[in-house]
């Protein structure tokens, strides 16, 4: 049987991988993937703790809201990245230093 500790270990690993991707990558899309991994770690924690709450399904409800929020955030971020690429022809955050017209 999978215990709460197993869920938390997987969640910590996802969070650490996501944090490493945000800190070390120089590509905006890879940074977004790191953010998504961190959000997935948080969602996994919500579902894991919600599993142990037999009376309320609040963990699953919050996880559903977090999934919807993550999808909306990703759509907006990808639109911003596409507009930045059109203007600067790069998605390297270090090379984009002038955001005025």
C-alpha positions, 0 to 999 in steps of 0.5 A: 500500500502506498503511504503518505510518506511515499506521496511526500517523497515524490512531491519533494523530488518534483519540487526539487527538480522544478526548482533546479530547472528554474535556477539553472536554465536559460530558456523561458520554456524550460523555466515554465516547465520548472514552474509546472513541476513545482505546481504539480508537487503542490497538487500532489500534496493536496491530493495526498493529504485529502486522501487522509481526510475521510469526511471532506474532500477539500484536498481534491477540491483545492487540487482541482482549482490548482490544476485550472489555475496552472492551465490558465497560467501556462496559456498566458505565459506561452502567449507572452513568450510567443510575443517576446519571441516575435519581437526579439527573436530569442527566448533567453531571459538574459538577452531580453533587457529592453521591454520598451518600444 
